Amino acid sequence: MEENGTDMQTESEQCVYECARQKLENLLNKSMKIRMTDGRTLLGLFLCTDRDCNVILGSAQEFLRTTDSFSQAEPRVLGLAMIPGHHVVSIEVETESLQSQGL
């Protein structure tokens, strides 16, 4: 009976893993805004992550002000950027309408 319980737990863990993986795959190449502990905000395309929650953004831009109005801040173009997971405060996925407006 313990084997069945172990098998069911393994299947359950596998389902959770697959669901999480699918969610991450759906975010690939989506525009993301990542706020960091030092107040900077990075905007770029989500390329990958790892077990430590490090994030790789492509075509990344850095904004020094923590404001929702990016037009006030002068961005710095970074290109490919790696954000250590322990520096991430929040992650927002930009909507398609915001992308079409050039933000």
N, C-alpha and C positions, 0 to 999 in steps of 0.2 A: 504494500500500500504506500509505503514511503517513496518507492520509485515513481508511482503515478503522481504523487504530490510534487515531487521534484521535476518530473516531466512537465506538469502543468505550469509550474513556476517558471521553468525555462521557456516554455511557449509564451507565457505572459510577458516575460522580460523581452523576448524576441519581438513580440508585437509592439511593445513600447518603443523599442529601439528602431524598428522599421517605421513607425509613425513619426518619430522625431526626425529620422533621416529624411523622410518624404517632405516634412515641413521645411527643413533646411534646403533641400533640393529645389523646392518651389521658390525660395528666396534668391537663388543664384542669379547673378546679373541684374538684380533689382537695385535701385538707388536707395542708399541708406544714410541716415544722419546719426552719427555716434557722438555722444557727449562724453567728455573725459573728465577725470578727477581734477585736472589742473585748469579746467574752465574752457579748454579748447573744444571746438566742434569740428568733426571731419565729415565731409559729404563725398560719397563715392559709390562705386558699384561693388556689391558684395561678391567676393570671389571664393572665399573659403574660411573655415574656422577649424579649431582642433579641440581636443579634450580639455584644455586649459582655458577655453573661451577666448583665445587669441583670434583676432579677426583680420583678414586681408581685404583691403579695399583697392580697387583699381580706379584710375582717373580721379584720384582723391584731391580734394581741396580742403585747406585748413582755414577755419574762421576763428579769430581770437576772442571775439565777443560771444557771450552766451545769450543770444537774442534770437527770436523767431524771424526777425526782419533781416535777412542776409544782405539786403541792398545797402545797409548802413556800414557793414563791415567789408574790409578789403580782403578778399581771399588770397591765400598763397597756394599755388599749384604744387602738389606733392607727387602726383603720378601714382605709383604703387606704394601703399602704406600698410605697415603691420601695426596693429593696435594691441598691446598686451591686455589680456583679459582682466587683470586686476586694476587697470586704469579705466575700464568702461563703466560709466554711470548709467547710461541709457542708450537704447538703440531704437530708432524709428525707421520704418520702411516708408519711403516717399510714395505718394499715390501717383498714378499715371497722369492725372490732370496737372499736378505740380511739375512733373517732368516735361510735359508739353509746353509749359510756360517758361521753361528754361531755368528753373530754380534748382 
